[in-house]
């Protein structure tokens, strides 16, 4: 299999950490690059030109990250038990945090204007609401490595990576304690964008 991957993409990181946890990483060839590179052939795999994108051994193109997650879970024979919907919900919330944090990062790079205060605040509030939601749900559902917990740690770490001044921890002390432990995991450390980019 081949995985189009960006070191700084939290979505790519989520997918690759899951592959490592499922014992599938050795079957994956990483094609590391930037989706913004005009020389990339990524649009031939994903018409949206976004990472991650997976090419299976059968030659099928799979995108985007939630669909790749489902594909990897199927390959590894992950059972869809009573907690599967809860894991999907955690992944959805974490992906929303990623969406807002990535949008904020892109907004600060606009060459034609100052970042929009309206949108920066809107995305900040979305992150803080999502973090508060996770805090209110409790950390029991984050125990063990599955798509929900992996997405959550990747999302929170991306916020710290790109938006160090955004103090989400004040909203979520229990979540922060869980995160501080989770980010020490070997697969999380190995995919840290700070040391790999």
C-alpha positions as CSV (number, residue, x, y, z in Angstrom):
1,X,0.0,0.0,0.0
2,X,1.0,3.6,-0.5
3,X,0.0,6.5,1.7
4,X,0.4,10.1,0.6
5,X,1.5,11.8,3.8
6,X,2.4,15.2,5.1
7,X,4.5,15.3,8.3
8,X,2.6,18.4,9.5
9,X,-0.9,17.2,8.7
10,X,-2.8,16.0,11.8
11,X,-5.1,14.0,9.5
12,X,-2.1,12.1,8.0
13,X,-0.7,11.6,11.5
14,X,-4.0,10.1,12.7
15,X,-4.1,7.6,9.9
16,X,-0.4,6.6,10.2
17,X,-0.5,6.2,14.0
18,X,-3.6,4.0,13.6
19,X,-1.7,1.9,11.0
20,X,1.2,1.5,13.5
21,X,-1.2,0.5,16.3
22,X,-2.9,-2.0,14.0
23,X,0.4,-3.6,12.9
24,X,-0.1,-2.4,9.3
25,X,2.7,0.2,9.1
26,X,5.2,-2.2,7.6
27,X,2.8,-2.8,4.7
28,X,2.6,0.9,3.9
29,X,5.0,2.9,1.8
30,X,4.9,6.6,2.8
31,X,5.0,9.1,0.1
32,X,6.0,12.2,2.1
33,X,5.4,15.6,0.6
34,X,3.2,18.6,0.6
35,X,-0.2,18.7,-1.0
36,X,0.7,22.3,-2.0
37,X,3.7,21.1,-4.1
38,X,2.9,21.8,-7.8
39,X,4.9,18.7,-8.8
40,X,2.9,16.3,-6.7
41,X,0.8,13.7,-8.4
42,X,-1.5,13.5,-5.4
43,X,-4.5,14.8,-7.4
44,X,-4.3,11.6,-9.5
45,X,-5.1,9.7,-6.4
46,X,-7.4,12.2,-4.6
47,X,-9.2,14.6,-6.9
48,X,-9.4,17.1,-4.0
49,X,-5.6,17.1,-3.8
50,X,-5.5,16.6,-0.1
51,X,-3.6,14.3,2.2
52,X,-3.9,11.6,3.4
53,X,-4.7,9.4,0.5
54,X,-4.2,5.7,0.4
55,X,-3.6,3.4,-2.5
56,X,-4.4,-0.2,-1.6
57,X,-2.6,-3.2,-2.8
58,X,-5.5,-3.7,-5.2
59,X,-4.8,-0.2,-6.6
60,X,-7.9,1.4,-5.2
61,X,-7.7,5.0,-4.1
62,X,-9.1,5.7,-0.6
63,X,-9.6,9.2,0.8
64,X,-10.1,11.1,3.1
65,X,-9.0,10.3,6.7
66,X,-12.2,8.9,8.2
67,X,-12.6,6.6,5.2
68,X,-9.0,5.5,5.4
69,X,-9.5,4.8,9.1
70,X,-12.4,2.5,8.3
71,X,-10.4,0.8,5.6
72,X,-7.5,0.2,8.0
73,X,-9.8,-1.1,10.7
74,X,-11.4,-3.5,8.2
75,X,-7.9,-4.7,7.1
76,X,-7.0,-5.4,10.7
77,X,-10.3,-7.1,11.5
78,X,-11.3,-4.6,14.1
79,X,-14.7,-5.6,15.6
80,X,-17.5,-3.0,15.6
81,X,-18.6,-3.5,19.2
82,X,-20.9,-1.5,21.4
83,X,-18.3,1.3,21.7
84,X,-17.6,1.7,18.0
85,X,-20.1,4.5,17.6
86,X,-18.6,6.3,20.6
87,X,-15.2,6.0,18.9
88,X,-16.6,7.4,15.7
89,X,-18.0,10.4,17.6
90,X,-14.7,11.0,19.3
91,X,-13.0,11.0,15.9
92,X,-15.6,13.4,14.6
93,X,-15.0,15.9,17.4
94,X,-11.2,15.6,17.1
95,X,-11.4,16.0,13.3
96,X,-13.5,19.2,13.9
97,X,-10.7,20.5,16.2
98,X,-8.2,19.7,13.4
99,X,-10.4,21.5,10.9
100,X,-10.6,24.7,13.0
101,X,-6.9,24.6,13.9
102,X,-5.8,24.1,10.2
103,X,-8.1,26.8,9.1
104,X,-6.6,29.2,11.6
105,X,-3.1,28.3,10.5
106,X,-4.0,28.9,6.8
107,X,-5.7,32.2,7.8
108,X,-2.4,33.5,9.3
109,X,-0.6,32.8,6.0
110,X,-2.8,35.0,3.8
111,X,-0.5,37.0,1.6
112,X,-3.2,39.6,0.7
113,X,-4.6,40.7,4.1
114,X,-4.4,40.5,7.8
115,X,-6.0,37.4,9.4
116,X,-9.8,37.9,9.9
117,X,-10.4,38.5,13.6
118,X,-14.0,37.2,13.1
119,X,-12.9,33.9,11.7
120,X,-10.0,33.5,14.1
121,X,-12.3,34.0,17.0
122,X,-15.0,31.7,15.5
123,X,-12.5,28.8,15.1
124,X,-10.9,29.4,18.5
125,X,-14.4,29.2,20.1
126,X,-15.1,26.0,18.1
127,X,-11.9,24.4,19.5
128,X,-12.7,25.5,23.1
129,X,-16.2,24.2,22.8
130,X,-15.0,20.8,21.5
131,X,-12.4,20.5,24.2
132,X,-15.0,21.3,26.8
133,X,-17.3,18.6,25.3
134,X,-14.4,16.1,25.5
135,X,-13.8,17.1,29.1
136,X,-17.5,16.7,30.0
137,X,-17.6,13.3,28.4
138,X,-14.8,12.1,30.7
139,X,-11.6,10.4,29.6
140,X,-12.7,6.8,30.1
141,X,-13.7,6.5,26.4
142,X,-10.2,7.6,25.5
143,X,-8.5,4.7,27.2
144,X,-6.7,2.3,24.9
145,X,-5.6,3.1,21.4
146,X,-8.4,3.3,18.9
147,X,-9.5,5.8,16.2
148,X,-11.1,8.1,18.7
149,X,-8.2,8.4,21.1
150,X,-5.6,8.6,18.3
151,X,-7.6,11.4,16.6
152,X,-7.9,13.2,19.9
153,X,-4.2,13.2,20.8
154,X,-3.3,14.2,17.2
155,X,-5.8,17.1,17.2
156,X,-4.7,18.4,20.6
157,X,-1.0,18.1,19.7
158,X,-1.6,20.0,16.4
159,X,-3.3,22.8,18.4
160,X,-0.1,23.0,20.5
161,X,2.1,22.8,17.5
162,X,0.4,25.6,15.5
163,X,-1.3,27.7,18.1
164,X,0.8,27.5,21.2
165,X,-1.0,30.5,22.8
166,X,-4.4,28.9,22.6
167,X,-4.9,27.8,26.3
168,X,-7.4,25.0,25.9
169,X,-6.1,23.3,29.1
170,X,-7.9,25.8,31.3
171,X,-11.2,24.4,29.9
172,X,-10.2,20.8,30.3
173,X,-7.8,19.8,33.2
174,X,-8.7,16.1,33.1
175,X,-8.3,16.0,29.3
176,X,-5.0,17.8,29.6
177,X,-3.8,15.2,32.1
178,X,-4.8,12.4,29.8
179,X,-3.1,14.1,26.9
180,X,0.1,14.7,28.7
181,X,0.3,10.9,29.3
182,X,-0.9,9.9,25.8
183,X,1.6,12.1,24.0
184,X,4.5,10.2,25.5
185,X,3.5,7.0,23.6
186,X,6.2,5.8,21.2
187,X,4.0,6.0,18.1
188,X,2.9,9.5,19.0
189,X,6.5,10.6,19.7
190,X,7.7,9.0,16.4
191,X,5.3,11.1,14.4
192,X,5.7,14.4,16.2
193,X,5.8,17.1,13.5
194,X,8.2,19.2,15.6
195,X,11.0,16.6,15.1
196,X,10.1,15.2,11.7
197,X,9.4,18.3,9.6
